Amino acid sequence: MSDDAVFITGHSTSPTLPGTTGGFQENNASSPGQADAFVARLSTDLATLEQATWLGGPINESAFGMAQAPNGIIYVGGYDESPGFPGVGGGAIDDFAGGDSDGFLAAMSPDLALVAPEPSISISDFSANEGNGGSTIFTFNVTLSSAPGTNVSVLVQSVPGTATANTDYLTLFPTTLVFTPFGSLTRQVTVQVAGDFDQEPNEQFTVTLTNPNGVTIADGTGLGTIVNDDAVAAGPAEVPTLSFAALMMLALAIGAAAVMMIRS
């Protein structure tokens, strides 16, 4: 656990618990005689209760164990008899499944102010000129919303669109990106786009995120737009044309002028 604090967990049937102001759950939500779980943070000399929080619904909850991840996230495990356990939105199971009791696992910030959600992940778009030779690097940013409590991963790969794989760009084969608790929140994925002199419309491909492990995909499609930068060649100058009626009128006019010249 943390070097600068001591965390304890358990359960209590008491209607009040000291130090819960500012915590994730300030009040005991259980009915009289029922228990809620609690988590408390104390100074290392145990002289100061720095923060506490209830954790539970209207019936019985009890916490039996806890651990702290390298990034400080507190994981608390126990059993639950309540529908509507707090903070389960977005979890693997988001409500009480029935029976006598369910197990629960909660992830909390070190200050006990909130239940830490599973981080989300997204990928950016990228657009650039294709160039007239060699290759242009398209860079896509894959970003976590927050630091994970443990290693998390996602699968990334390219998918053809109007752009043709291995002609307009080199295929990015399925690759697993791993994010660690103390690592960067952003990883970069690159795709090589081939330059040419072809006059063609803009072309597109995508880089997709799939198979999330420990993360929720918020935006799993990065759009790559290959912008055509080859100008359309100028064609031959257009020769003006006259209609048949116009040609006849011109001929008559020329003939009349010739007669006038002869008579003069």
Backbone as JSON, one array per atom type, in Angstrom:
{
  "sequence": "MSDDAVFITGHSTSPTLPGTTGGFQENNASSPGQADAFVARLSTDLATLEQATWLGGPINESAFGMAQAPNGIIYVGGYDESPGFPGVGGGAIDDFAGGDSDGFLAAMSPDLALVAPEPSISISDFSANEGNGGSTIFTFNVTLSSAPGTNVSVLVQSVPGTATANTDYLTLFPTTLVFTPFGSLTRQVTVQVAGDFDQEPNEQFTVTLTNPNGVTIADGTGLGTIVNDDAVAAGPAEVPTLSFAALMMLALAIGAAAVMMIRS",
  "N": [[0.84, -1.19, 0.0], [0.24, 2.41, 0.09], [3.08, 4.55, 0.81], [2.74, 6.83, 2.28], [0.39, 6.77, 3.67], [-2.14, 4.92, 5.45], [-4.46, 2.48, 4.67], [-7.64, 1.2, 5.5], [-10.28, -1.23, 5.56], [-13.65, -2.44, 5.87], [-16.75, -3.24, 7.51], [-19.74, -1.68, 8.75], [-22.46, -1.23, 11.0], [-23.17, 1.09, 12.05], [-24.91, 4.24, 12.11], [-23.46, 6.49, 11.51], [-20.21, 7.61, 10.47], [-17.01, 8.66, 11.22], [-15.26, 11.29, 9.47], [-16.23, 11.17, 6.85], [-17.09, 13.3, 5.31], [-16.8, 14.84, 2.23], [-15.96, 12.53, 1.11], [-16.47, 9.75, -1.21], [-18.99, 8.52, -0.71], [-20.96, 9.86, 1.57], [-22.84, 9.14, 3.5], [-24.27, 6.43, 5.37], [-25.95, 4.11, 3.52], [-27.52, 1.97, 4.1], [-30.33, 0.17, 5.51], [-31.71, 0.53, 8.88], [-29.91, -1.44, 11.17], [-28.71, -2.87, 9.2], [-25.65, -3.34, 7.31], [-23.08, -1.3, 5.85], [-20.23, -1.31, 3.7], [-17.0, 0.16, 4.38], [-14.29, 2.44, 3.7], [-11.25, 3.69, 4.85], [-8.76, 6.22, 5.23], [-5.75, 6.76, 6.85], [-3.17, 8.6, 8.57], [0.31, 7.62, 8.61], [1.17, 7.27, 11.2], [-1.12, 6.7, 12.46], [-2.45, 8.69, 13.78], [-4.13, 10.52, 12.62], [-7.24, 10.67, 11.04], [-7.59, 10.84, 7.79], [-9.38, 10.67, 5.63], [-12.56, 9.22, 4.96], [-14.98, 6.89, 3.68], [-18.25, 5.68, 3.06], [-19.43, 2.68, 1.46], [-21.76, 1.3, -0.32], [-25.13, -0.08, -0.64], [-28.72, -0.2, 0.0], [-29.03, -2.47, 1.59], [-27.15, -5.12, 2.93], [-23.6, -4.8, 2.92], [-20.21, -5.85, 2.83], [-16.73, -5.4, 3.12], [-13.83, -7.26, 2.4], [-11.21, -7.29, 1.6], [-8.37, -5.49, 0.23], [-6.31, -3.69, -2.14], [-3.59, -1.81, -3.49], [-2.86, -0.28, -6.54], [0.08, 0.41, -8.6], [-0.23, 3.05, -9.55], [-1.68, 4.26, -7.58], [-4.42, 3.77, -7.39], [-7.08, 2.45, -5.48], [-8.22, -0.77, -4.82], [-11.06, -2.45, -3.78], [-12.57, -5.27, -2.39], [-15.44, -7.38, -1.81], [-18.61, -8.52, -0.44], [-22.05, -8.2, -1.51], [-25.42, -7.36, -0.93], [-27.25, -5.71, -2.03], [-29.46, -4.18, -4.4], [-28.56, -1.7, -6.81], [-25.91, -0.91, -6.17], [-23.4, 1.53, -5.54], [-21.74, 3.42, -8.15], [-21.45, 1.57, -10.24], [-21.94, 1.91, -12.92], [-20.92, 1.34, -16.2], [-19.31, -0.72, -15.43], [-18.27, -4.26, -15.47], [-20.43, -5.85, -14.65], [-23.39, -4.34, -14.03], [-25.4, -4.26, -12.08], [-27.14, -5.65, -9.24], [-27.34, -9.15, -9.24], [-29.15, -10.87, -8.14], [-30.27, -13.56, -5.92], [-28.76, -14.62, -2.78], [-26.46, -13.07, -2.28], [-24.01, -11.01, -3.93], [-20.66, -10.76, -5.2], [-18.4, -7.93, -5.07], [-16.23, -5.58, -6.69], [-14.5, -2.72, -6.28], [-13.04, 0.24, -7.6], [-11.13, 2.84, -6.44], [-10.17, 6.29, -6.12], [-7.11, 7.49, -4.62], [-7.67, 9.49, -2.71], [-10.13, 8.82, -1.87], [-12.34, 10.09, -2.87], [-13.85, 9.51, -5.07], [-15.23, 6.85, -7.08], [-13.04, 5.24, -9.09], [-13.29, 5.27, -12.54], [-13.13, 2.83, -15.23], [-10.59, 3.46, -17.57], [-11.11, 5.2, -20.7], [-10.48, 4.84, -24.25], [-9.21, 6.26, -27.26], [-8.77, 7.06, -30.77], [-7.06, 9.21, -33.01], [-7.78, 11.15, -36.04], [-6.13, 11.52, -39.28], [-4.73, 13.54, -41.83], [-3.13, 14.23, -44.92], [-1.06, 15.42, -47.67], [-0.29, 13.18, -50.36], [2.17, 13.16, -51.66], [4.81, 12.99, -54.19], [6.44, 10.84, -54.57], [8.34, 8.19, -53.02], [7.52, 7.8, -49.57], [4.94, 8.93, -47.35], [4.51, 9.6, -43.94], [1.8, 8.76, -42.0], [0.47, 9.65, -38.96], [-1.17, 8.42, -36.18], [-2.73, 9.16, -33.14], [-3.16, 7.3, -30.25], [-5.03, 7.38, -27.41], [-5.38, 7.31, -23.87], [-7.97, 8.07, -21.49], [-7.36, 8.4, -18.83], [-4.89, 7.45, -16.34], [-4.25, 3.96, -16.14], [-5.04, 1.43, -13.66], [-3.69, -0.9, -13.82], [-1.84, -2.87, -16.23], [-3.19, -2.29, -19.44], [-4.73, -3.0, -22.62], [-5.1, -2.81, -26.25], [-6.16, -3.76, -29.53], [-4.8, -2.81, -32.64], [-5.21, -1.94, -36.08], [-4.99, -1.54, -39.69], [-7.58, -0.73, -42.08], [-8.85, -1.15, -45.31], [-10.27, 1.44, -47.42], [-11.5, 3.64, -49.68], [-8.94, 3.89, -50.46], [-6.35, 1.68, -51.51], [-4.99, -1.14, -49.99], [-1.49, -1.75, -49.61], [-0.99, -0.65, -52.06], [-1.79, 2.08, -52.23], [-1.12, 2.56, -49.61], [0.85, 1.06, -46.96], [-0.06, -1.95, -45.42], [-1.1, -1.99, -42.05], [-0.63, -4.42, -39.92], [-2.53, -6.45, -37.52], [-1.81, -5.29, -34.31], [-0.84, -5.3, -30.94], [-1.32, -2.82, -28.58], [0.04, -1.81, -25.54], [-0.65, -0.27, -22.48], [0.77, 1.07, -19.56], [0.6, 1.52, -15.92], [2.4, 3.62, -15.12], [3.21, 4.66, -17.48], [3.15, 6.56, -20.61], [0.15, 8.32, -21.52], [-0.5, 8.41, -24.15], [-0.01, 6.72, -27.17], [1.66, 6.34, -30.3], [0.71, 5.46, -33.59], [1.84, 4.5, -36.75], [1.42, 4.79, -40.3], [2.56, 4.02, -43.53], [2.24, 5.92, -46.41], [2.03, 5.76, -49.9], [3.6, 7.79, -52.33], [2.69, 9.3, -55.51], [2.29, 10.18, -59.04], [-0.21, 10.2, -60.02], [-3.31, 11.44, -61.21], [-6.0, 11.76, -59.28], [-8.95, 11.22, -57.21], [-9.22, 12.3, -53.72], [-8.29, 9.84, -51.29], [-9.2, 7.3, -48.87], [-8.55, 5.51, -45.82], [-8.9, 3.47, -42.84], [-7.82, 3.28, -39.41], [-8.28, 1.03, -36.92], [-9.5, 0.35, -33.56], [-9.76, -2.5, -31.58], [-10.76, -5.34, -29.54], [-10.54, -4.57, -26.68], [-8.85, -4.54, -23.53], [-9.33, -4.09, -20.3], [-9.97, -1.47, -20.76], [-12.31, 0.97, -22.07], [-13.6, 1.44, -25.27], [-13.82, 4.55, -26.65], [-13.66, 6.06, -29.03], [-13.15, 4.32, -31.73], [-12.2, 4.44, -34.34], [-9.9, 5.67, -36.53], [-9.61, 7.99, -39.04], [-7.92, 8.03, -42.04], [-6.94, 10.3, -44.43], [-5.89, 10.56, -47.67], [-4.63, 13.04, -49.41], [-4.97, 14.17, -52.66], [-2.36, 15.58, -54.52], [-1.64, 16.12, -57.07], [-1.71, 18.08, -59.88], [-4.27, 18.63, -62.34], [-3.53, 18.02, -65.68], [-3.12, 20.51, -68.26], [-5.26, 20.64, -71.1], [-5.46, 20.55, -74.79], [-5.86, 23.73, -76.48], [-9.12, 24.99, -76.76], [-10.87, 25.04, -79.81], [-12.81, 27.49, -81.29], [-16.1, 26.99, -82.55], [-18.53, 27.24, -85.25], [-22.02, 27.27, -85.84], [-24.0, 25.59, -88.44], [-25.92, 27.36, -89.53], [-24.79, 29.81, -88.86], [-22.45, 29.72, -90.37], [-23.55, 29.8, -92.97], [-24.72, 32.34, -92.99], [-22.39, 33.85, -92.77], [-21.14, 33.21, -95.17], [-22.93, 34.29, -97.05], [-22.7, 36.96, -96.36], [-20.03, 37.48, -97.06], [-20.18, 36.98, -99.82], [-21.95, 39.02, -100.66], [-20.39, 41.23, -100.1], [-18.35, 40.86, -101.92], [-19.67, 41.21, -104.42], [-20.38, 43.92, -104.27], [-17.86, 45.06, -104.35], [-17.03, 44.42, -106.93], [-18.88, 45.85, -108.49], [-18.26, 48.41, -107.89]],
  "CA": [[0.0, 0.0, 0.0], [0.96, 3.67, -0.01], [4.09, 4.82, 1.82], [2.41, 8.01, 3.06], [-0.93, 6.63, 4.28], [-2.6, 3.58, 5.79], [-5.86, 2.28, 4.28], [-8.33, 0.06, 6.12], [-11.63, -1.45, 5.05], [-14.47, -3.35, 6.67], [-18.17, -2.88, 7.43], [-20.27, -1.13, 9.99], [-23.91, -0.98, 11.07], [-23.36, 2.41, 12.66], [-25.51, 5.21, 11.19], [-22.49, 7.53, 11.17], [-18.8, 7.22, 10.42], [-16.23, 9.91, 11.2], [-14.35, 11.59, 8.37], [-16.77, 10.88, 5.52], [-17.37, 14.53, 4.56], [-15.9, 14.96, 1.09], [-15.71, 11.21, 0.55], [-17.33, 9.34, -2.31], [-20.34, 8.29, -0.17], [-20.85, 10.45, 2.9], [-23.81, 8.59, 4.44], [-24.6, 5.01, 5.35], [-27.17, 3.96, 2.72], [-28.24, 0.76, 4.48], [-31.45, 0.29, 6.44], [-31.3, 0.31, 10.27], [-29.54, -2.81, 11.47], [-27.95, -3.42, 8.08], [-24.28, -2.83, 7.27], [-22.41, -0.87, 4.63], [-18.77, -1.35, 3.73], [-16.35, 1.47, 4.48], [-12.85, 2.52, 3.45], [-10.7, 4.85, 5.56], [-7.35, 6.54, 5.02], [-5.16, 7.34, 8.04], [-1.75, 8.91, 8.53], [1.1, 6.43, 8.93], [1.27, 7.08, 12.66], [-2.5, 6.42, 12.9], [-2.93, 9.78, 14.62], [-5.08, 11.36, 11.91], [-8.14, 10.1, 10.04], [-7.52, 11.8, 6.71], [-10.61, 10.61, 4.83], [-13.29, 7.95, 5.01], [-16.17, 6.84, 2.84], [-19.1, 4.5, 3.01], [-19.49, 2.04, 0.15], [-22.81, 0.29, -0.26], [-26.51, 0.23, -0.98], [-29.69, -0.17, 1.1], [-29.07, -3.68, 2.44], [-25.86, -5.4, 3.56], [-22.34, -4.94, 2.2], [-19.02, -5.94, 3.67], [-15.48, -5.48, 2.38], [-12.94, -8.23, 3.03], [-9.82, -7.16, 1.18], [-8.06, -4.33, -0.6], [-4.95, -3.6, -2.65], [-3.33, -0.54, -4.17], [-2.08, -0.4, -7.77], [1.23, 1.32, -8.62], [-0.62, 4.45, -9.79], [-2.4, 4.77, -6.42], [-5.83, 3.36, -7.35], [-7.4, 1.49, -4.42], [-9.2, -1.79, -5.19], [-11.72, -3.0, -2.59], [-13.42, -6.4, -2.73], [-16.28, -7.88, -0.74], [-19.89, -9.06, -0.9], [-23.11, -7.18, -1.62], [-26.79, -7.87, -0.98], [-28.11, -4.59, -2.4], [-29.58, -3.64, -5.74], [-28.16, -0.3, -6.87], [-24.61, -0.63, -5.56], [-22.95, 2.78, -6.17], [-20.57, 3.51, -9.03], [-21.26, 0.4, -11.1], [-22.16, 2.25, -14.32], [-19.73, 1.1, -17.01], [-18.59, -1.9, -14.95], [-18.55, -5.51, -16.18], [-21.81, -6.17, -14.25], [-23.8, -3.04, -13.49], [-26.48, -4.29, -11.1], [-27.26, -6.85, -8.41], [-27.83, -10.23, -10.09], [-30.13, -11.68, -7.42], [-29.75, -14.53, -4.99], [-28.48, -14.11, -1.44], [-25.46, -12.0, -2.31], [-23.06, -10.94, -5.03], [-19.38, -10.16, -4.9], [-18.15, -6.66, -5.73], [-14.87, -5.06, -6.74], [-14.57, -1.28, -6.54], [-11.77, 0.94, -7.81], [-11.29, 4.17, -5.85], [-9.02, 7.17, -6.13], [-6.44, 7.44, -3.32], [-8.27, 10.4, -1.74], [-11.45, 8.25, -1.55], [-13.37, 11.05, -3.26], [-14.7, 8.99, -6.13], [-14.91, 5.52, -7.59], [-12.29, 5.46, -10.32], [-13.84, 4.51, -13.65], [-12.21, 2.23, -16.18], [-10.25, 4.5, -18.55], [-11.54, 5.01, -22.09], [-9.4, 4.97, -25.21], [-9.67, 6.78, -28.55], [-7.73, 7.24, -31.78], [-7.25, 10.44, -33.78], [-7.75, 11.1, -37.5], [-4.95, 12.16, -39.85], [-4.89, 13.89, -43.24], [-1.93, 14.86, -45.47], [-0.79, 15.19, -49.08], [0.36, 11.89, -50.57], [3.52, 13.34, -52.17], [5.03, 12.53, -55.57], [7.38, 9.74, -54.59], [8.69, 7.74, -51.68], [6.37, 7.57, -48.7], [4.57, 9.94, -46.35], [4.11, 8.93, -42.7], [0.55, 9.17, -41.35], [0.61, 9.35, -37.54], [-2.43, 8.4, -35.44], [-2.53, 9.13, -31.69], [-4.07, 6.45, -29.47], [-4.92, 8.08, -26.12], [-6.21, 6.93, -22.72], [-8.57, 9.2, -20.79], [-6.71, 8.52, -17.52], [-3.92, 6.39, -16.09], [-4.87, 2.72, -15.7], [-4.54, 0.87, -12.42], [-2.84, -2.02, -14.18], [-1.63, -2.88, -17.67], [-4.37, -2.44, -20.29], [-4.29, -3.14, -24.01], [-6.07, -2.74, -27.33], [-5.62, -4.2, -30.81], [-4.89, -1.76, -33.65], [-4.9, -2.42, -37.42], [-5.55, -0.72, -40.77], [-8.69, -1.3, -42.84], [-8.96, -0.4, -46.56], [-11.49, 2.14, -47.77], [-11.28, 3.95, -51.09], [-7.51, 3.64, -50.67], [-6.06, 0.26, -51.64], [-3.87, -1.59, -49.16], [-0.26, -2.15, -50.28], [-0.82, 0.14, -53.28], [-1.8, 3.47, -51.76], [-0.48, 2.6, -48.29], [1.28, -0.24, -46.48], [-0.97, -2.5, -44.41], [-0.72, -2.12, -40.65], [-1.2, -5.67, -39.46], [-2.99, -6.36, -36.12], [-0.74, -5.07, -33.35], [-1.36, -5.02, -29.6], [-0.74, -1.7, -27.84], [-0.07, -1.99, -24.1], [-0.45, 0.92, -21.66], [1.11, 0.7, -18.19], [0.19, 2.55, -14.96], [3.3, 4.75, -15.05], [3.62, 5.02, -18.83], [2.47, 7.66, -21.29], [-1.26, 8.11, -21.83], [-0.66, 8.43, -25.6], [0.9, 5.95, -28.02], [1.49, 6.71, -31.7], [0.68, 4.4, -34.59], [2.17, 5.11, -38.04], [1.13, 4.07, -41.54], [3.28, 4.6, -44.66], [1.42, 6.19, -47.59], [2.88, 5.83, -51.09], [3.42, 8.94, -53.21], [2.64, 9.02, -56.95], [1.96, 11.31, -59.91], [-1.54, 9.95, -60.59], [-4.38, 12.41, -60.96], [-7.07, 10.92, -58.73], [-9.63, 11.86, -56.07], [-8.7, 11.96, -52.39], [-8.6, 8.45, -50.91], [-9.26, 7.14, -47.41], [-8.5, 4.22, -45.14], [-9.09, 3.67, -41.41], [-7.07, 2.5, -38.42], [-9.33, 0.7, -35.95], [-9.18, -0.22, -32.26], [-10.64, -3.6, -31.21], [-10.29, -6.23, -28.48], [-10.04, -3.84, -25.5], [-8.63, -5.3, -22.3], [-9.16, -3.15, -19.19], [-10.34, -0.13, -21.2], [-13.53, 1.09, -22.86], [-13.32, 2.17, -26.51], [-14.67, 5.72, -26.84], [-13.62, 6.32, -30.47], [-12.29, 3.24, -32.21], [-11.91, 4.55, -35.77], [-9.1, 6.81, -36.99], [-9.77, 8.15, -40.48], [-6.76, 8.54, -42.76], [-7.32, 10.88, -45.72], [-4.76, 10.8, -48.55], [-5.04, 14.19, -50.23], [-4.31, 14.22, -53.96], [-1.65, 16.84, -54.73], [-1.2, 16.15, -58.47], [-2.6, 18.97, -60.63], [-4.81, 18.11, -63.59], [-2.77, 18.59, -66.8], [-3.9, 21.34, -69.17], [-5.54, 20.01, -72.38], [-5.27, 21.44, -75.94], [-6.76, 24.89, -76.49], [-10.39, 24.72, -77.42], [-11.06, 25.8, -81.05], [-14.22, 27.89, -81.37], [-16.84, 26.43, -83.68], [-19.74, 27.96, -85.64], [-23.1, 26.42, -86.3], [-24.22, 25.62, -89.88], [-26.64, 28.59, -89.87], [-23.85, 30.93, -88.77], [-21.57, 29.64, -91.52], [-24.3, 30.27, -94.14], [-24.83, 33.81, -92.91], [-21.08, 34.4, -93.04], [-20.89, 33.06, -96.6], [-23.75, 35.27, -97.76], [-22.13, 38.27, -96.13], [-18.8, 37.58, -97.85], [-20.61, 37.07, -101.21], [-22.51, 40.35, -100.91], [-19.27, 42.19, -100.1], [-17.6, 40.68, -103.17], [-20.45, 41.85, -105.49], [-20.27, 45.37, -104.12], [-16.52, 45.47, -104.78], [-16.98, 44.33, -108.4], [-19.69, 46.93, -109.06], [-17.62, 49.68, -107.66]],
  "C": [[0.88, 1.25, 0.0], [1.97, 3.84, 1.12], [3.72, 6.0, 2.71], [1.03, 7.95, 3.7], [-1.19, 5.17, 4.57], [-4.08, 3.49, 5.42], [-6.42, 1.06, 5.01], [-9.72, -0.04, 5.52], [-12.34, -2.45, 5.93], [-15.93, -3.04, 6.46], [-18.64, -2.4, 8.79], [-21.79, -0.98, 9.87], [-24.21, 0.37, 11.7], [-24.0, 3.37, 11.65], [-24.53, 6.3, 10.76], [-21.09, 6.94, 11.21], [-18.0, 8.49, 10.36], [-15.42, 10.04, 9.91], [-14.9, 11.38, 6.97], [-17.09, 12.13, 4.71], [-16.32, 14.71, 3.46], [-15.54, 13.63, 0.47], [-16.7, 10.87, -0.55], [-18.78, 9.18, -1.84], [-20.33, 8.73, 1.29], [-21.76, 9.79, 3.93], [-23.97, 7.08, 4.27], [-25.94, 4.85, 4.63], [-28.01, 2.77, 3.15], [-29.38, 1.08, 5.44], [-30.96, 0.06, 7.86], [-31.03, -1.17, 10.53], [-28.77, -3.5, 10.37], [-26.57, -2.74, 8.03], [-23.91, -2.33, 5.88], [-20.91, -1.08, 4.8], [-18.23, 0.06, 3.92], [-14.88, 1.32, 4.11], [-12.37, 3.79, 4.15], [-9.21, 4.98, 5.27], [-6.83, 7.26, 6.26], [-3.7, 7.69, 7.79], [-0.96, 7.68, 8.98], [1.29, 6.21, 10.42], [-0.08, 6.81, 13.3], [-3.09, 7.51, 13.76], [-4.03, 10.6, 13.96], [-5.91, 10.54, 10.93], [-8.25, 11.12, 8.9], [-8.78, 11.82, 5.84], [-11.25, 9.24, 5.03], [-14.46, 8.04, 4.06], [-16.94, 5.56, 3.1], [-19.05, 3.94, 1.59], [-20.56, 0.96, 0.2], [-24.17, 0.82, -0.63], [-27.42, 0.06, 0.22], [-29.71, -1.41, 1.98], [-27.66, -3.91, 3.0], [-24.72, -5.42, 2.55], [-21.22, -5.1, 3.22], [-17.8, -6.08, 2.77], [-14.51, -6.38, 3.13], [-11.48, -8.05, 2.65], [-9.62, -5.94, 0.31], [-6.6, -4.4, -1.04], [-4.81, -2.27, -3.37], [-2.43, -0.78, -5.37], [-0.92, 0.6, -7.73], [0.87, 2.79, -8.83], [-1.48, 5.02, -8.66], [-3.85, 4.34, -6.32], [-6.03, 2.28, -6.3], [-8.48, 0.54, -4.92], [-9.73, -2.44, -3.91], [-12.66, -4.11, -3.04], [-14.23, -6.87, -1.54], [-17.56, -8.5, -1.28], [-20.97, -8.01, -0.74], [-24.46, -7.88, -1.69], [-27.77, -6.84, -1.53], [-28.24, -4.42, -3.9], [-29.13, -2.17, -5.72], [-26.88, 0.01, -6.14], [-24.0, 0.59, -6.27], [-21.77, 2.59, -7.1], [-20.38, 2.37, -9.99], [-21.48, 0.7, -12.58], [-20.88, 2.11, -15.12], [-18.91, -0.09, -16.55], [-18.98, -3.14, -15.74], [-19.97, -5.99, -15.89], [-22.33, -4.95, -13.51], [-25.02, -3.07, -12.57], [-26.44, -5.62, -10.36], [-27.93, -7.96, -9.23], [-28.83, -11.14, -9.39], [-29.46, -12.73, -6.55], [-29.48, -13.9, -3.63], [-27.5, -12.95, -1.47], [-24.62, -12.11, -3.58], [-21.71, -10.47, -4.48], [-19.28, -8.8, -5.57], [-16.66, -6.36, -5.71], [-14.98, -3.6, -7.14], [-13.17, -0.72, -6.69], [-11.96, 2.38, -7.37], [-10.0, 4.97, -5.99], [-8.39, 7.19, -4.73], [-7.02, 8.39, -2.27], [-9.68, 9.97, -1.32], [-12.6, 9.17, -1.94], [-14.28, 10.51, -4.34], [-14.3, 7.56, -6.44], [-14.25, 5.71, -8.94], [-12.88, 4.63, -11.45], [-12.75, 3.84, -14.47], [-11.87, 3.28, -17.23], [-10.83, 4.16, -19.92], [-10.37, 5.29, -23.01], [-9.97, 5.43, -26.54], [-8.48, 6.93, -29.48], [-8.07, 8.45, -32.63], [-7.34, 10.15, -35.27], [-6.44, 11.73, -37.98], [-5.18, 12.37, -41.34], [-3.62, 14.59, -43.71], [-1.85, 14.6, -46.97], [-0.03, 13.88, -49.24], [1.82, 12.04, -51.0], [3.68, 12.71, -53.55], [6.05, 11.41, -55.67], [7.74, 9.36, -53.17], [7.45, 7.48, -50.85], [6.17, 8.74, -47.74], [4.05, 9.2, -45.12], [2.83, 9.57, -42.16], [0.63, 8.71, -39.9], [-0.74, 9.49, -36.83], [-2.12, 8.3, -33.94], [-3.6, 8.27, -31.02], [-3.92, 6.89, -28.01], [-5.89, 7.51, -25.1], [-6.77, 8.19, -22.06], [-7.92, 9.44, -19.43], [-5.76, 7.35, -17.34], [-4.63, 5.12, -15.62], [-4.28, 2.24, -14.38], [-3.63, -0.31, -12.63], [-2.62, -1.96, -15.68], [-2.95, -3.09, -18.42], [-3.89, -2.48, -21.74], [-5.45, -3.02, -24.97], [-5.38, -3.19, -28.6], [-5.84, -3.12, -31.85], [-4.49, -2.35, -35.0], [-5.52, -1.49, -38.45], [-6.64, -1.49, -41.51], [-8.83, -0.49, -44.13], [-10.3, 0.33, -46.67], [-11.46, 2.39, -49.26], [-9.81, 3.84, -51.44], [-7.25, 2.14, -50.65], [-4.83, -0.11, -50.83], [-2.73, -2.09, -50.03], [-0.11, -1.59, -51.7], [-0.75, 1.62, -52.91], [-1.12, 3.62, -50.41], [-0.07, 1.18, -47.91], [0.37, -0.71, -45.35], [-0.34, -2.46, -43.02], [-1.4, -3.37, -40.13], [-1.59, -5.57, -37.99], [-1.82, -6.33, -35.13], [-1.36, -4.72, -31.99], [-0.59, -3.86, -28.97], [-0.99, -1.91, -26.36], [0.23, -0.67, -23.4], [-0.22, 0.47, -20.22], [0.74, 1.83, -17.23], [1.09, 3.78, -14.93], [3.77, 5.22, -16.43], [2.84, 6.21, -19.38], [1.02, 7.3, -21.55], [-1.49, 8.05, -23.33], [0.42, 7.57, -26.27], [0.63, 6.35, -29.47], [1.59, 5.49, -32.6], [0.93, 5.05, -35.95], [1.82, 4.17, -39.19], [1.87, 4.79, -42.67], [2.36, 4.71, -45.87], [2.34, 6.41, -48.78], [2.56, 7.07, -51.93], [3.38, 8.53, -54.67], [2.31, 10.3, -57.71], [0.56, 11.17, -60.52], [-2.5, 11.06, -60.22], [-5.61, 11.63, -60.55], [-7.75, 11.67, -57.6], [-8.88, 11.56, -54.77], [-9.14, 10.54, -52.04], [-8.5, 8.31, -49.4], [-9.09, 5.68, -47.0], [-8.72, 4.5, -43.66], [-8.1, 2.82, -40.62], [-8.03, 2.28, -37.26], [-8.75, 0.13, -34.66], [-10.22, -1.31, -31.95], [-10.03, -4.36, -30.03], [-9.75, -5.48, -27.26], [-9.89, -4.76, -24.29], [-8.34, -4.31, -21.18], [-9.48, -1.72, -19.55], [-11.66, -0.19, -21.95], [-13.21, 1.93, -24.1], [-14.32, 3.3, -26.67], [-14.77, 6.09, -28.32], [-12.63, 5.33, -31.06], [-11.92, 3.31, -33.67], [-11.13, 5.82, -36.06], [-9.15, 6.88, -38.5], [-8.51, 8.74, -41.09], [-7.18, 9.03, -44.13], [-6.06, 11.22, -46.5], [-5.19, 11.87, -49.55], [-4.25, 14.19, -51.53], [-3.65, 15.59, -54.15], [-1.07, 16.93, -56.14], [-2.19, 16.96, -59.28], [-3.06, 18.3, -61.91], [-4.09, 18.8, -64.74], [-3.68, 19.38, -67.72], [-4.07, 20.65, -70.51], [-5.28, 20.99, -73.51], [-6.28, 22.58, -75.9], [-8.01, 24.58, -77.28], [-10.56, 25.64, -78.62], [-12.53, 26.2, -81.14], [-14.86, 27.35, -82.64], [-18.06, 27.28, -83.96], [-20.78, 26.96, -86.1], [-23.25, 26.54, -87.81], [-24.91, 26.91, -90.3], [-25.7, 29.79, -89.84], [-22.9, 30.93, -89.95], [-22.26, 30.14, -92.79], [-24.42, 31.77, -94.14], [-23.5, 34.47, -93.23], [-20.76, 34.35, -94.53], [-21.67, 34.08, -97.4], [-23.16, 36.67, -97.6], [-20.88, 38.49, -96.96], [-19.14, 37.75, -99.35], [-21.13, 38.44, -101.55], [-21.4, 41.38, -100.95], [-18.5, 42.09, -101.41], [-18.32, 41.36, -104.34], [-20.32, 43.35, -105.44], [-18.9, 45.86, -104.6], [-16.41, 45.45, -106.3], [-17.71, 45.51, -109.04], [-19.01, 48.28, -108.88], [-16.43, 49.86, -108.57]]
}
